Amino acid sequence: MVLVLAVSDEVDDVLCADVRAVRAAQLILSCGDLPFDYLDYLMNALDVPLVFVPGNHDPDISGYRTSRAGLPVRAGLPARPPWPDGAVSAERSVVEVAGLRIAGLGGCRRYSEGPNQYTERQQVRRARALARQARWRRVRDGRGVDVLLTHAAPEGAGDAEDLAHRGFRSLNWLAARLEPAWLLHGHVHPHGTAPVLDIEPGAGARQLPAGASHAG
């Protein structure tokens, strides 16, 4: 079983003061739009791995890779990624951490010239590429994706009237294609009003079998 702390969009002052309430967490999943120093604090305070995707308020993290020498590079030159040391980017990737297979796709609908924003057509291409990765993994070992980690929501999951907070139809397609046990997203949050959520009162972090799935 894997106990996961899922975080997104809003810094939790309670956790900044004391992480004892989530001390049992074995993995942190971040859906984006959180300061990297906050994620670094959580990861080190709990001493557990952290997997993230970027949100529209995060810096551009595209182009980073690991060289044959094991060093981070960007555009062929040594470059330190902006995310915390030891954190794992799942952006456009299928990663395996703490016994879970996690597919990630960050960003939201394009509404400005900022980073991590995409048109529906662009997100379709990204979703298809991620689905190919996941399919290759399934063919290789017969195991599917446990968690689909995104920043924006699928279309119809809390859509707002403004373009920035409308979901991607391509994420509906991707979820149907990957059939993850859990889909975690951020981006759509109260903004000062209480949303209507179809969840059980008092629901919290849940334990999942390693190789199955979970959510907080």
N, CA, C and O of each residue as an XYZ file, in Angstrom:
864
protein
N       0.842     -1.192      0.000
C       0.000      0.000      0.000
C       0.880      1.245      0.000
O       1.930      1.275      0.642
N       0.441      2.270     -0.725
C       1.184      3.530     -0.805
C       0.281      4.655     -0.326
O      -0.817      4.835     -0.851
N       0.733      5.414      0.664
C      -0.028      6.547      1.156
C       0.534      7.809      0.511
O       1.715      8.121      0.658
N      -0.331      8.533     -0.208
C       0.118      9.658     -1.021
C      -0.422     10.978     -0.485
O      -1.578     11.066     -0.069
N       0.419     11.996     -0.499
C      -0.001     13.370     -0.238
C      -0.112     14.061     -1.590
O       0.893     14.234     -2.279
N      -1.327     14.460     -1.978
C      -1.554     15.152     -3.250
C      -1.709     16.647     -2.968
O      -2.509     17.040     -2.119
N      -0.947     17.476     -3.677
C      -0.970     18.923     -3.452
C      -1.083     19.653     -4.783
O      -0.696     19.128     -5.827
N      -1.620     20.877     -4.733
C      -1.765     21.660     -5.959
C      -2.194     23.079     -5.652
O      -3.003     23.315     -4.755
N      -1.645     24.028     -6.405
C      -2.139     25.401     -6.525
C      -2.010     26.298     -5.295
O      -1.592     27.448     -5.436
N      -2.345     25.833     -4.117
C      -2.364     26.691     -2.938
C      -1.440     26.150     -1.849
O      -1.537     24.987     -1.456
N      -0.545     27.011     -1.370
C       0.343     26.638     -0.272
C      -0.492     26.460      0.996
O      -1.318     27.310      1.326
N      -0.275     25.369      1.691
C      -1.004     25.073      2.925
C      -0.172     25.556      4.108
O       0.863     24.969      4.422
N      -0.622     26.626      4.764
C       0.125     27.190      5.888
C       0.239     26.207      7.044
O       1.211     26.241      7.799
N      -0.748     25.335      7.185
C      -0.700     24.335      8.259
C       0.479     23.397      8.052
O       1.196     23.074      8.999
N       0.680     22.960      6.809
C       1.807     22.073      6.526
C       3.135     22.805      6.657
O       4.146     22.207      7.023
N       3.130     24.102      6.357
C       4.357     24.883      6.520
C       4.770     24.941      7.986
O       5.958     24.970      8.306
N       3.786     24.958      8.865
C       4.074     25.044     10.293
C       4.426     23.691     10.893
O       5.254     23.599     11.800
N       3.782     22.628     10.373
C       3.965     21.316     10.993
C       3.458     20.233     10.036
O       2.291     20.242      9.646
N       4.331     19.310      9.664
C       3.938     18.259      8.717
C       3.530     16.965      9.417
O       3.334     15.940      8.764
N       3.401     17.010     10.732
C       3.108     15.761     11.449
C       1.790     15.125     11.015
O       1.644     13.904     11.077
N       0.835     15.936     10.579
C      -0.468     15.385     10.191
C      -0.360     14.486      8.967
O      -1.214     13.625      8.755
N       0.687     14.677      8.156
C       0.852     13.861      6.943
C       2.163     13.087      6.984
O       2.696     12.685      5.950
N       2.668     12.886      8.183
C       3.969     12.235      8.344
C       3.993     10.834      7.741
O       5.060     10.347      7.367
N       2.847     10.182      7.639
C       2.812      8.809      7.126
C       2.905      8.737      5.603
O       3.033      7.647      5.045
N       2.840      9.885      4.925
C       2.888      9.881      3.462
C       4.174      9.236      2.962
O       5.249      9.438      3.525
N       4.040      8.459      1.896
C       5.194      7.789      1.291
C       5.557      8.366     -0.066
O       6.593      8.021     -0.635
N       4.708      9.243     -0.586
C       4.924      9.850     -1.893
C       4.133     11.144     -1.957
O       3.015     11.218     -1.449
N       4.712     12.170     -2.583
C       4.016     13.434     -2.820
C       3.764     13.568     -4.316
O       4.681     13.403     -5.120
N       2.527     13.866     -4.690
C       2.176     14.135     -6.078
C       1.693     15.580     -6.165
O       0.748     15.965     -5.475
N       2.337     16.372     -7.007
C       1.972     17.783     -7.168
C       1.404     18.015     -8.558
O       2.014     17.651     -9.564
N       0.216     18.632     -8.597
C      -0.461     18.916     -9.864
C      -0.125     20.306    -10.410
O      -0.766     20.765    -11.356
N       0.860     20.974     -9.834
C       1.335     22.223    -10.413
C       0.911     23.489     -9.693
O       0.065     23.472     -8.799
N       1.533     24.601    -10.116
C       1.270     25.938     -9.583
C       1.566     26.061     -8.099
O       0.855     26.747     -7.366
N       2.625     25.387     -7.665
C       3.122     25.559     -6.304
C       4.593     25.959     -6.376
O       5.329     25.437     -7.213
N       5.035     26.877     -5.513
C       6.449     27.280     -5.527
C       7.363     26.074     -5.345
O       7.099     25.200     -4.520
N       8.436     26.040     -6.123
C       9.341     24.904     -6.016
C      10.009     24.837     -4.646
O      10.354     23.748     -4.187
N      10.199     25.987     -3.978
C      10.803     25.925     -2.643
C       9.840     25.289     -1.631
O      10.275     24.661     -0.667
N       8.531     25.457     -1.858
C       7.535     24.803     -1.006
C       7.558     23.291     -1.227
O       7.494     22.520     -0.270
N       7.650     22.870     -2.487
C       7.731     21.440     -2.786
C       9.016     20.849     -2.211
O       9.022     19.725     -1.709
N      10.098     21.615     -2.288
C      11.374     21.166     -1.731
C      11.249     20.969     -0.219
O      11.755     19.994      0.337
N      10.571     21.907      0.432
C      10.352     21.790      1.879
C       9.563     20.533      2.215
O       9.951     19.778      3.108
N       8.451     20.297      1.506
C       7.627     19.119      1.789
C       8.410     17.830      1.570
O       8.353     16.909      2.384
N       9.134     17.779      0.470
C       9.874     16.570      0.123
C      10.927     16.250      1.185
O      11.104     15.094      1.567
N      11.621     17.285      1.654
C      12.686     17.053      2.627
C      12.150     16.877      4.040
O      12.716     16.119      4.828
N      11.054     17.579      4.372
C      10.473     17.425      5.704
C       9.905     16.031      5.902
O       9.991     15.466      6.993
N       9.319     15.473      4.834
C       8.738     14.138      4.919
C       9.730     13.049      4.520
O       9.532     11.871      4.817
N      10.801     13.463      3.843
C      11.822     12.520      3.371
C      11.218     11.431      2.499
O      11.446     10.239      2.704
N      10.430     11.884      1.509
C       9.787     10.967      0.564
C       9.967     11.518     -0.846
O      10.240     12.708     -1.001
N       9.822     10.683     -1.885
C       9.939     11.178     -3.259
C       8.770     12.076     -3.633
O       7.696     12.010     -3.036
N       9.004     12.916     -4.635
C       7.985     13.849     -5.125
C       7.941     13.814     -6.636
O       8.976     13.912     -7.294
N       6.742     13.675     -7.193
C       6.517     13.691     -8.641
C       5.598     14.863     -8.949
O       4.621     15.090     -8.234
N       5.901     15.607    -10.006
C       5.110     16.802    -10.307
C       4.903     16.979    -11.801
O       5.631     16.421    -12.622
N       3.888     17.772    -12.131
C       3.718     18.332    -13.474
C       3.604     19.840    -13.315
O       3.169     20.304    -12.261
N       3.981     20.628    -14.332
C       3.939     22.081    -14.200
C       2.554     22.662    -14.449
O       1.778     22.136    -15.247
N       2.260     23.752    -13.755
C       1.049     24.514    -14.001
C       1.356     25.760    -14.800
O       2.516     26.024    -15.117
N       0.338     26.528    -15.130
C       0.519     27.706    -15.962
C       1.240     28.838    -15.242
O       1.682     29.785    -15.892
N       1.371     28.771    -13.928
C       2.125     29.786    -13.189
C       3.538     29.318    -12.851
O       4.284     30.030    -12.180
N       3.903     28.142    -13.306
C       5.249     27.623    -13.089
C       6.164     28.044    -14.239
O       5.681     28.407    -15.312
N       7.486     27.997    -14.022
C       8.410     28.330    -15.113
C       8.396     27.269    -16.203
O       7.931     26.148    -15.995
N       8.907     27.638    -17.356
C       9.042     26.702    -18.475
C      10.092     25.654    -18.110
O      11.244     25.998    -17.847
N       9.708     24.393    -18.093
C      10.664     23.337    -17.740
C      10.985     22.457    -18.941
O      11.606     21.404    -18.792
N      10.570     22.876    -20.117
C      10.795     22.044    -21.303
C      12.270     22.028    -21.686
O      13.007     22.977    -21.417
N      12.680     20.948    -22.309
C      14.022     20.867    -22.878
C      15.086     20.298    -21.980
O      16.198     20.053    -22.447
N      14.804     20.076    -20.715
C      15.819     19.512    -19.831
C      15.907     18.010    -20.040
O      14.892     17.341    -20.237
N      17.119     17.485    -19.996
C      17.332     16.052    -20.092
C      18.625     15.697    -19.364
O      19.377     16.580    -18.952
N      18.871     14.420    -19.214
C      20.091     13.960    -18.551
C      21.065     13.456    -19.604
O      20.707     12.632    -20.445
N      22.289     13.948    -19.559
C      23.314     13.555    -20.529
C      23.806     12.139    -20.237
O      23.451     11.550    -19.216
N      24.627     11.597    -21.142
C      25.177     10.264    -20.934
C      26.057     10.215    -19.701
O      26.238      9.161    -19.090
N      26.604     11.373    -19.343
C      27.443     11.446    -18.147
C      26.615     11.586    -16.877
O      27.155     11.648    -15.772
N      25.289     11.636    -17.049
C      24.423     11.747    -15.886
C      24.197     13.161    -15.397
O      23.700     13.367    -14.290
N      24.564     14.154    -16.227
C      24.423     15.553    -15.831
C      23.217     16.182    -16.524
O      22.926     15.836    -17.670
N      22.509     17.096    -15.859
C      21.378     17.773    -16.500
C      21.863     18.773    -17.549
O      22.784     19.552    -17.300
N      21.237     18.743    -18.714
C      21.597     19.672    -19.787
C      20.320     20.224    -20.415
O      19.243     19.639    -20.303
N      20.478     21.369    -21.078
C      19.384     21.958    -21.845
C      19.988     22.594    -23.075
O      20.931     23.379    -22.971
N      19.454     22.263    -24.248
C      20.012     22.729    -25.517
C      21.485     22.356    -25.627
O      22.275     23.111    -26.195
N      21.858     21.201    -25.091
C      23.219     20.702    -25.200
C      24.204     21.286    -24.219
O      25.377     20.915    -24.235
N      23.758     22.195    -23.358
C      24.650     22.855    -22.406
C      24.260     22.479    -20.980
O      23.086     22.239    -20.700
N      25.245     22.428    -20.073
C      24.918     22.136    -18.672
C      23.912     23.154    -18.142
O      24.086     24.358    -18.326
N      22.882     22.678    -17.499
C      21.841     23.571    -16.986
C      21.147     22.904    -15.807
O      20.699     21.761    -15.900
N      21.066     23.621    -14.717
C      20.409     23.089    -13.521
C      18.906     23.287    -13.650
O      18.458     24.424    -13.803
N      18.113     22.224    -13.595
C      16.657     22.386    -13.674
C      16.144     23.245    -12.527
O      16.741     23.252    -11.451
N      15.044     23.972    -12.739
C      14.531     24.854    -11.685
C      13.822     24.122    -10.558
O      13.589     24.707     -9.500
N      13.472     22.851    -10.758
C      12.746     22.130     -9.722
C      13.715     21.591     -8.662
O      14.921     21.540     -8.902
N      13.201     21.190     -7.497
C      14.071     20.745     -6.399
C      14.896     19.516     -6.757
O      14.451     18.648     -7.508
N      16.094     19.459     -6.212
C      16.928     18.277     -6.394
C      16.185     17.042     -5.893
O      15.651     17.029     -4.784
N      16.161     16.026     -6.711
C      15.522     14.779     -6.323
C      14.071     14.664     -6.740
O      13.529     13.559     -6.767
N      13.422     15.779     -7.069
C      12.041     15.728     -7.543
C      12.016     15.129     -8.945
O      12.989     15.241     -9.690
N      10.910     14.496     -9.300
C      10.784     13.830    -10.594
C       9.711     14.531    -11.424
O       8.553     14.608    -11.014
N      10.101     15.039    -12.583
C       9.129     15.641    -13.491
C       8.442     14.542    -14.295
O       9.095     13.725    -14.944
N       7.110     14.539    -14.240
C       6.339     13.589    -15.037
C       5.765     14.266    -16.276
O       4.924     13.681    -16.960
N       6.199     15.475    -16.575
C       5.666     16.192    -17.728
C       5.934     15.424    -19.018
O       7.086     15.187    -19.382
N       4.862     15.040    -19.707
C       4.925     14.300    -20.970
C       5.663     12.979    -20.825
O       6.251     12.481    -21.785
N       5.633     12.410    -19.617
C       6.407     11.196    -19.359
C       5.601     10.190    -18.544
O       4.633     10.530    -17.864
N       6.038      8.949    -18.642
C       5.526      7.890    -17.774
C       6.676      7.516    -16.848
O       7.724      7.058    -17.303
N       6.476      7.712    -15.544
C       7.531      7.458    -14.573
C       7.037      6.440    -13.554
O       5.833      6.262    -13.369
N       7.975      5.780    -12.903
C       7.621      4.797    -11.880
C       8.313      5.184    -10.581
O       9.541      5.164    -10.490
N       7.524      5.530     -9.590
C       8.034      5.986     -8.304
C       7.183      5.370     -7.194
O       5.956      5.350     -7.285
N       7.831      4.876     -6.160
C       7.161      4.300     -4.990
C       6.178      3.193     -5.374
O       5.147      3.019     -4.726
N       6.501      2.460     -6.415
C       5.657      1.340     -6.817
C       4.472      1.704     -7.684
O       3.691      0.829     -8.058
N       4.318      2.998     -8.017
C       3.211      3.436     -8.852
C       3.718      3.862    -10.227
O       4.784      4.467    -10.343
N       2.958      3.545    -11.254
C       3.256      4.021    -12.604
C       2.415      5.272    -12.846
O       1.187      5.221    -12.795
N       3.085      6.395    -13.109
C       2.434      7.699    -13.177
C       2.686      8.322    -14.540
O       3.832      8.446    -14.972
N       1.608      8.715    -15.219
C       1.706      9.427    -16.491
C       1.331     10.888    -16.238
O       0.338     11.164    -15.565
N       2.117     11.821    -16.771
C       1.888     13.227    -16.454
C       1.738     14.117    -17.673
O       2.390     13.911    -18.696
N       0.869     15.107    -17.548
C       0.678     16.101    -18.611
C       0.246     17.416    -17.960
O      -0.883     17.547    -17.488
N       1.160     18.380    -17.943
C       0.889     19.645    -17.266
C       0.252     20.682    -18.175
O      -0.147     20.394    -19.303
N       0.169     21.906    -17.646
C      -0.331     23.037    -18.413
C      -1.837     23.177    -18.434
O      -2.573     22.308    -17.968
N      -2.280     24.308    -18.994
C      -3.712     24.596    -19.121
C      -3.972     25.179    -20.498
O      -3.060     25.277    -21.319
N      -5.215     25.567    -20.752
C      -5.561     26.175    -22.033
C      -4.828     27.501    -22.228
O      -4.632     28.265    -21.283
N      -4.431     27.755    -23.465
C      -3.695     28.985    -23.758
C      -4.602     30.196    -23.635
O      -5.649     30.280    -24.277
N      -4.175     31.138    -22.789
C      -4.909     32.388    -22.604
C      -3.986     33.593    -22.625
O      -4.457     34.729    -22.575
N      -2.649     33.361    -22.701
C      -1.671     34.447    -22.751
C      -0.411     33.903    -23.410
O      -0.417     32.805    -23.967
N       0.667     34.674    -23.343
C       1.936     34.221    -23.918
C       2.825     33.544    -22.885
O       4.000     33.298    -23.158
N       2.297     33.240    -21.716
C       3.089     32.602    -20.667
C       3.403     31.152    -20.977
O       2.882     30.593    -21.942
N       4.263     30.529    -20.150
C       4.646     29.126    -20.376
C       3.554     28.160    -19.954
O       2.610     28.527    -19.254
N       3.703     26.922    -20.394
C       2.821     25.822    -19.974
C       1.358     26.086    -20.306
O       0.464     25.786    -19.515
N       1.130     26.650    -21.486
C      -0.228     26.896    -21.966
C      -0.349     26.331    -23.380
O       0.578     26.450    -24.181
N      -1.489     25.717    -23.684
C      -1.627     25.009    -24.948
C      -3.023     25.174    -25.526
O      -4.004     25.288    -24.790
N      -3.102     25.186    -26.832
C      -4.402     25.097    -27.486
C      -4.876     23.654    -27.372
O      -4.095     22.759    -27.046
N      -6.143     23.436    -27.638
C      -6.658     22.059    -27.609
C      -5.901     21.193    -28.608
O      -5.593     20.037    -28.316
N      -5.598     21.740    -29.782
C      -4.879     20.955    -30.798
C      -3.487     20.574    -30.302
O      -3.047     19.443    -30.510
N      -2.797     21.492    -29.657
C      -1.476     21.177    -29.117
C      -1.557     20.111    -28.033
O      -0.722     19.208    -27.976
N      -2.567     20.221    -27.174
C      -2.703     19.238    -26.100
C      -3.090     17.870    -26.649
O      -2.734     16.849    -26.062
N      -3.808     17.834    -27.755
C      -4.113     16.560    -28.407
C      -2.824     15.855    -28.806
O      -2.665     14.660    -28.559
N      -1.906     16.593    -29.421
C      -0.634     15.991    -29.849
C       0.155     15.483    -28.645
O       0.732     14.397    -28.682
N       0.172     16.276    -27.587
C       0.898     15.878    -26.381
C       0.258     14.647    -25.744
O       0.956     13.743    -25.284
N      -1.059     14.621    -25.720
C      -1.762     13.480    -25.132
C      -1.503     12.206    -25.929
O      -1.303     11.140    -25.348
N      -1.506     12.310    -27.250
C      -1.255     11.132    -28.074
C       0.154     10.589    -27.858
O       0.353      9.376    -27.796
N       1.133     11.490    -27.743
C       2.509     11.059    -27.506
C       2.627     10.351    -26.160
O       3.334      9.350    -26.044
N       1.936     10.867    -25.143
C       1.973     10.232    -23.828
C       1.288      8.873    -23.866
O       1.752      7.923    -23.235
N       0.192      8.778    -24.601
C      -0.516      7.504    -24.725
C       0.374      6.458    -25.396
O       0.320      5.281    -25.039
N       1.187      6.875    -26.361
C       2.099      5.933    -27.021
C       3.132      5.407    -26.030
O       3.444      4.216    -26.027
N       3.668      6.301    -25.181
C       4.616      5.854    -24.161
C       3.987      4.811    -23.247
O       4.571      3.764    -22.972
N       2.776      5.127    -22.783
C       2.101      4.224    -21.860
C       1.793      2.886    -22.529
O       1.915      1.836    -21.899
N       1.394      2.920    -23.802
C       1.092      1.685    -24.519
C       2.339      0.822    -24.669
O       2.273     -0.399    -24.534
N       3.477      1.457    -24.948
C       4.736      0.718    -25.079
C       5.094      0.034    -23.761
O       5.550     -1.109    -23.753
N       4.887      0.735    -22.652
C       5.166      0.142    -21.344
C       4.243     -1.059    -21.097
O       4.678     -2.097    -20.600
N       2.960     -0.899    -21.454
C       2.006     -1.988    -21.230
C       2.369     -3.211    -22.075
O       2.285     -4.344    -21.601
N       2.772     -2.980    -23.327
C       3.166     -4.096    -24.195
C       4.384     -4.798    -23.619
O       4.498     -6.022    -23.679
N       5.290     -4.008    -23.060
C       6.538     -4.576    -22.536
C       6.314     -5.433    -21.301
O       6.888     -6.516    -21.185
N       5.479     -4.956    -20.372
C       5.356     -5.698    -19.113
C       3.919     -5.996    -18.699
O       3.689     -6.562    -17.630
N       2.943     -5.619    -19.540
C       1.556     -5.946    -19.246
C       0.912     -5.098    -18.167
O      -0.181     -5.414    -17.697
N       1.578     -4.024    -17.770
C       1.073     -3.205    -16.668
C       0.646     -1.838    -17.171
O       1.366     -1.198    -17.938
N      -0.516     -1.395    -16.743
C      -1.027     -0.101    -17.162
C      -0.616      1.019    -16.231
O       0.223      0.837    -15.349
N      -1.223      2.192    -16.439
C      -0.937      3.389    -15.653
C      -1.806      3.382    -14.393
O      -3.008      3.120    -14.452
N      -1.187      3.671    -13.273
C      -1.918      3.752    -12.011
C      -2.520      5.144    -11.800
O      -3.673      5.270    -11.387
N      -1.736      6.187    -12.086
C      -2.168      7.559    -11.836
C      -1.913      8.413    -13.072
O      -0.809      8.410    -13.617
N      -2.935      9.145    -13.516
C      -2.771     10.172    -14.539
C      -2.730     11.498    -13.799
O      -3.713     11.894    -13.173
N      -1.585     12.192    -13.870
C      -1.338     13.424    -13.124
C      -1.343     14.596    -14.096
O      -0.498     14.666    -14.989
N      -2.294     15.521    -13.929
C      -2.403     16.660    -14.840
C      -2.554     17.947    -14.037
O      -2.846     17.918    -12.842
N      -2.351     19.074    -14.710
C      -2.646     20.358    -14.059
C      -4.088     20.751    -14.361
O      -4.903     20.891    -13.449
N      -4.397     20.926    -15.628
C      -5.770     21.257    -16.014
C      -6.671     20.037    -15.829
O      -6.206     18.898    -15.782
N      -7.949     20.305    -15.728
C      -8.928     19.232    -15.597
C      -9.387     18.762    -16.977
O      -9.224     19.481    -17.963
N      -9.954     17.571    -17.050
C     -10.628     17.170    -18.284
C     -11.839     18.070    -18.518
O     -12.356     18.682    -17.585
N     -12.282     18.144    -19.763
C     -13.464     18.936    -20.077
C     -14.657     18.442    -19.260
O     -14.900     17.240    -19.159
N     -15.399     19.393    -18.676
C     -16.581     19.048    -17.913
C     -16.351     18.832    -16.437
O     -17.304     18.640    -15.681
N     -15.092     18.859    -16.011
C     -14.791     18.655    -14.584
C     -14.502     20.010    -13.939
O     -13.346     20.371    -13.719
N     -15.568     20.751    -13.642
C     -15.401     22.045    -12.977
C     -15.077     23.188    -13.904
O     -14.473     24.171    -13.476
N     -15.466     23.090    -15.178
C     -15.184     24.167    -16.128
C     -15.726     25.504    -15.633
O     -16.845     25.586    -15.126
N     -14.920     26.544    -15.787
C     -15.367     27.902    -15.509
C     -15.674     28.594    -16.837
O     -15.419     28.036    -17.905
N     -16.220     29.805    -16.769
C     -16.582     30.519    -17.995
C     -15.357     31.057    -18.725
O     -15.364     31.143    -19.953
N     -14.302     31.421    -17.989
C     -13.109     31.970    -18.642
C     -12.328     30.860    -19.320
O     -12.322     29.720    -18.856
N     -11.666     31.198    -20.423
C     -10.930     30.221    -21.229
C      -9.871     29.495    -20.411
O      -9.695     28.285    -20.552
N      -9.166     30.231    -19.555
C      -8.062     29.634    -18.807
C      -8.502     28.460    -17.950
O      -7.713     27.546    -17.706
N      -9.756     28.467    -17.486
C     -10.204     27.433    -16.566
C     -11.223     26.475    -17.188
O     -12.036     25.880    -16.482
N     -11.172     26.335    -18.493
C     -11.943     25.294    -19.159
C     -11.062     24.063    -19.327
O      -9.864     24.170    -19.591
N     -11.663     22.912    -19.171
C     -10.894     21.684    -19.269
C     -10.557     21.307    -20.701
O     -11.122     21.845    -21.653
N      -9.626     20.371    -20.836
C      -9.215     19.864    -22.149
C     -10.030     18.621    -22.512
O     -10.109     17.679    -21.724
N     -10.625     18.618    -23.681
C     -11.302     17.425    -24.167
C     -10.301     16.293    -24.383
O     -10.640     15.119    -24.231
N      -9.078     16.646    -24.734
C      -8.045     15.636    -24.971
C      -7.709     14.856    -23.697
O      -7.251     13.716    -23.779
N      -7.928     15.453    -22.528
C      -7.670     14.723    -21.290
C      -8.761     13.690    -21.031
O      -8.498     12.652    -20.424
N      -9.988     13.966    -21.488
C     -11.034     12.946    -21.414
C     -10.626     11.735    -22.254
O     -10.746     10.591    -21.815
N     -10.143     12.006    -23.468
C      -9.685     10.935    -24.364
C      -8.522     10.176    -23.740
O      -8.479      8.946    -23.782
N      -7.576     10.919    -23.158
C      -6.395     10.282    -22.584
C      -6.767      9.388    -21.405
O      -6.249      8.279    -21.274
N      -7.661      9.872    -20.550
C      -8.080      9.066    -19.407
C      -8.785      7.788    -19.867
O      -8.586      6.719    -19.291
N      -9.612      7.910    -20.910
C     -10.294      6.725    -21.432
C      -9.294      5.751    -22.052
O      -9.473      4.535    -21.976
N      -8.254      6.287    -22.657
C      -7.254      5.449    -23.306
C      -6.357      4.733    -22.282
O      -6.063      3.547    -22.428
N      -5.935      5.458    -21.263
C      -5.005      4.883    -20.288
C      -5.716      4.084    -19.203
O      -5.142      3.160    -18.627
N      -6.975      4.444    -18.927
C      -7.748      3.798    -17.873
C      -6.985      3.744    -16.547
O      -6.835      2.668    -15.968
N      -6.498      4.900    -16.057
C      -5.789      4.899    -14.774
C      -6.764      4.653    -13.633
O      -7.953      4.951    -13.743
N      -6.252      4.108    -12.541
C      -7.105      3.938    -11.366
C      -7.489      5.300    -10.789
O      -8.569      5.458    -10.220
N      -6.601      6.279    -10.939
C      -6.867      7.622    -10.421
C      -6.409      8.672    -11.413
O      -5.377      8.513    -12.066
N      -7.179      9.747    -11.527
C      -6.768     10.942    -12.257
C      -6.745     12.090    -11.249
O      -7.768     12.417    -10.649
N      -5.574     12.696    -11.068
C      -5.434     13.835    -10.164
C      -5.152     15.080    -10.987
O      -4.268     15.072    -11.843
N      -5.897     16.150    -10.736
C      -5.644     17.415    -11.442
C      -5.724     18.573    -10.462
O      -6.236     18.430     -9.352
N      -5.216     19.708    -10.882
C      -5.285     20.932    -10.091
C      -6.039     21.999    -10.860
O      -7.049     21.718    -11.504
N      -5.538     23.236    -10.788
C      -5.986     24.369    -11.597
C      -7.371     24.889    -11.235
O      -7.552     26.099    -11.098
N      -8.346     24.008    -11.076
C      -9.704     24.413    -10.709
C      -9.819     24.332     -9.190
O      -9.872     23.243     -8.617
N      -9.856     25.480     -8.555
C      -9.934     25.499     -7.100
C     -10.810     26.661     -6.654
O     -11.233     27.453     -7.496
N     -11.094     26.793     -5.375
C     -12.158     27.716     -4.939
C     -12.080     29.157     -5.404
O     -13.117     29.730     -5.740
N     -10.892     29.780     -5.443
C     -10.798     31.200     -5.791
C     -11.754     32.033     -4.932
O     -12.370     32.981     -5.418
N     -11.869     31.668     -3.651
C     -12.694     32.442     -2.738
C     -14.118     31.957     -2.590
O     -14.856     32.472     -1.750
N     -14.524     30.982     -3.381
C     -15.880     30.432     -3.256
C     -15.786     28.933     -3.020
O     -14.824     28.288     -3.436
N     -16.772     28.396     -2.364
C     -16.771     26.969     -2.050
C     -17.364     26.181     -3.210
O     -18.538     26.364     -3.532
N     -16.578     25.299     -3.853
C     -17.115     24.496     -4.961
C     -18.012     23.379     -4.450
O     -17.908     22.968     -3.295
N     -18.879     22.898     -5.303
C     -19.724     21.755     -4.973
C     -19.010     20.510     -5.475
O     -18.820     20.347     -6.680
N     -18.612     19.630     -4.560
C     -17.853     18.443     -4.916
C     -18.633     17.192     -4.551
O     -19.229     17.112     -3.477
N     -18.625     16.239     -5.427
C     -19.330     14.978     -5.192
C     -18.368     13.990     -4.545
O     -17.919     13.036     -5.181
N     -18.056     14.232     -3.258
C     -17.183     13.332     -2.521
C     -17.797     13.078     -1.154
O     -18.677     13.814     -0.707
N     -17.328     12.043     -0.506
C     -17.838     11.728      0.812
C     -17.282     12.712      1.829
O     -16.098     13.042      1.763
N     -18.090     13.195      2.767
C     -17.587     14.093      3.817
C     -16.448     13.434      4.585
O     -16.526     12.262      4.954
N     -15.398     14.199      4.817
C     -14.287     13.695      5.603
C     -13.321     12.836      4.831
O     -12.415     12.247      5.420
N     -13.493     12.747      3.506
C     -12.571     11.923      2.718
C     -11.175     12.513      2.795
O     -11.017     13.731      2.727
N     -10.175     11.683      2.932
C      -8.807     12.173      3.030
C      -7.878     11.336      2.196
O      -8.278     10.779      1.174
N      -6.612     11.243      2.637
C      -5.646     10.438      1.908
C      -6.073      8.981      1.954
O      -6.637      8.517      2.944
N      -5.799      8.276      0.883
C      -6.204      6.875      0.807
C      -4.992      6.011      0.514
O      -4.061      6.433     -0.172
N      -5.018      4.819      1.034
C      -3.926      3.888      0.778
C      -4.218      3.084     -0.486
O      -5.339      2.631     -0.721
N      -3.186      2.928     -1.277
C      -3.325      2.152     -2.501
C      -2.271      1.073     -2.538
O      -1.176      1.251     -2.003
N      -2.583     -0.024     -3.153
C      -1.560     -1.043     -3.335
C      -0.505     -0.522     -4.289
O      -0.834      0.133     -5.278
N       0.764     -0.803     -4.007
C       1.815     -0.444     -4.954
C       1.501     -1.152     -6.261
O       1.275     -2.362     -6.293
N       1.493     -0.368     -7.348
C       1.132     -0.934     -8.629
C      -0.361     -0.796     -8.906
O      -0.837     -1.232     -9.954
N      -1.111     -0.187     -7.968
C      -2.524      0.092     -8.221
C      -2.698      1.578     -8.336
O      -2.439      2.112     -9.414
N      -3.130      2.317     -7.281
C      -3.307      3.756     -7.365
C      -3.782      4.395     -6.104
O      -4.114      3.695     -5.148
N      -3.828      5.746     -6.062
C      -4.250      6.428     -4.856
C      -4.553      7.884     -5.110
O      -4.310      8.391     -6.205
N      -5.071      8.549     -4.127
C      -5.256      9.983     -4.219
C      -5.459     10.545     -2.836
O      -5.830      9.851     -1.889
N      -5.190     11.887     -2.761
C      -5.382     12.510     -1.470
C      -6.518     13.475     -1.542
O      -6.849     14.114     -0.543
